[in-house]
Amino acid sequence: MKKNYFNGFLLCGFTGWCIECFWTGLHSLFLTQDKTLRCGTSLWMFPIYGFASFISPISLYLKGKSMWLRGGIYTTLIFLMEYISGSFLRIFHACPWNYSNSRFHIKGLIRLDFAPLWFIVGLFFEKILDTNKKLQVYDKFIHCKNKKNPPKK
């Protein structure tokens, strides 16, 4: 069980980093016309994205519910995590983002206009965590099956 949460944490951490690099790379192209698509992130972002793995048990509870409800809950949780982690990192002057220049910011820590993005990202994390669980079950099934019927030499 602990291994599953650890694997989910790693999966979400690395996926979040990749999404952020993709997003900031596109941002550099459209905002500054940088055709190299230069991107950036912070090491702090890995554990922050990793905490998205905790939507896995929540997604089990929400299974069968509407996409709008699930996405709305994930968006709220992402905003909450962003606000809490940003507030904590700000104490140590280590917060890698500052949305103070944005029109729809709250204390420079979250941007309400990012809600559609977080809605999609939350549903995406739900999907990859569900796929990861299915792959783990499949691997265990194959492993058990091979123990009962070891390959012939």
C-alpha positions in Angstrom: 0.0 0.0 0.0 2.8 2.5 0.9 4.6 1.6 -2.3 1.5 2.5 -4.3 1.3 5.9 -2.7 5.0 6.4 -3.2 4.8 5.4 -6.9 1.8 7.8 -7.3 3.7 10.6 -5.6 6.6 10.1 -8.0 4.3 9.8 -11.0 2.5 13.0 -10.1 5.7 14.9 -9.2 7.4 14.1 -12.5 4.1 14.6 -14.5 3.6 18.0 -12.9 7.2 19.0 -13.7 6.6 18.0 -17.4 3.3 19.9 -17.5 5.0 23.0 -16.0 7.9 22.8 -18.5 5.4 22.5 -21.4 3.3 25.4 -20.1 6.2 27.8 -19.4 7.8 26.8 -22.8 4.6 27.8 -24.6 4.4 30.9 -22.4 7.9 31.9 -23.5 6.9 31.5 -27.2 3.7 33.5 -27.0 4.8 36.1 -24.5 8.4 36.9 -25.6 8.4 35.2 -29.0 11.3 33.0 -27.8 11.3 30.2 -30.4 13.7 28.1 -28.3 10.6 27.4 -26.0 12.8 28.0 -23.0 11.0 26.7 -19.9 11.5 26.7 -16.2 10.4 25.2 -12.9 11.7 24.8 -9.4 12.7 21.8 -7.3 10.1 22.9 -4.8 7.4 22.1 -7.4 8.2 18.3 -7.4 6.7 17.6 -3.9 3.9 20.1 -4.5 2.9 18.3 -7.7 3.6 15.0 -5.9 0.8 15.7 -3.4 -1.6 15.4 -6.3 -1.3 11.7 -5.7 -3.6 12.2 -2.7 -6.5 12.7 -5.1 -6.4 8.9 -5.7 -8.5 7.9 -2.7 -10.8 10.9 -3.3 -11.3 9.8 -6.9 -12.5 6.4 -5.6 -15.1 8.2 -3.6 -16.1 10.4 -6.6 -16.2 7.5 -9.0 -19.3 7.7 -11.2 -20.0 11.3 -10.3 -20.1 14.0 -12.9 -17.0 15.3 -14.5 -18.0 18.8 -13.4 -18.2 17.8 -9.8 -14.9 15.9 -9.8 -13.1 18.6 -11.7 -14.5 21.3 -9.4 -13.4 19.4 -6.3 -9.9 18.8 -7.8 -9.6 22.5 -8.8 -10.5 23.5 -5.2 -8.0 21.1 -3.8 -5.2 22.3 -6.2 -6.0 25.9 -5.2 -5.9 25.0 -1.5 -2.5 23.1 -1.9 -1.1 26.0 -4.0 -2.1 28.5 -1.3 -0.9 26.5 1.6 2.4 25.5 0.1 3.0 29.0 -1.3 2.3 30.5 2.1 4.7 28.1 3.8 7.5 28.7 1.2 6.9 32.4 1.4 7.9 32.3 5.1 11.4 31.2 4.0 11.4 33.5 0.9 11.4 30.4 -1.2 8.1 30.6 -3.1 8.9 30.1 -6.8 5.8 32.0 -8.0 4.3 35.4 -7.4 1.0 36.2 -9.1 0.7 39.7 -7.6 0.7 41.2 -11.1 -2.2 39.1 -12.2 -5.7 40.7 -12.1 -7.4 37.8 -10.4 -4.8 36.8 -7.7 -5.3 36.1 -4.0 -2.3 37.4 -2.0 -0.1 36.6 -5.0 -0.4 32.9 -4.2 -3.2 31.7 -6.5 -4.7 32.9 -9.7 -8.4 32.4 -10.0 -8.2 32.7 -13.8 -6.1 29.4 -13.7 -9.3 27.6 -12.6 -10.0 26.0 -16.1 -6.3 24.9 -16.3 -6.5 23.3 -12.8 -9.8 21.7 -13.7 -8.2 19.9 -16.6 -5.0 19.1 -14.7 -7.0 17.6 -11.8 -8.9 15.3 -14.2 -5.6 14.4 -15.9 -4.0 13.4 -12.6 -7.1 11.4 -11.8 -6.7 9.5 -15.1 -3.0 8.8 -14.8 -3.4 7.6 -11.2 -6.2 5.3 -12.3 -4.2 4.0 -15.2 -1.2 3.5 -12.8 -3.4 1.5 -10.4 -4.7 -0.7 -13.3 -1.1 -1.3 -14.4 -0.1 -2.3 -10.9 -3.0 -4.8 -10.6 -2.1 -6.2 -14.0 1.6 -6.6 -13.0 0.5 -8.4 -9.8 -1.8 -10.7 -11.8 0.9 -11.6 -14.3 3.5 -12.1 -11.4 1.1 -14.4 -9.5 0.2 -16.3 -12.7 3.9 -16.8 -13.5 4.6 -18.1 -10.0 1.9 -20.8 -10.5 3.0 -21.6 -14.0 6.7 -20.8 -14.3 8.1 -20.6 -17.8 9.4 -23.8 -19.1 13.2 -24.1 -19.7 
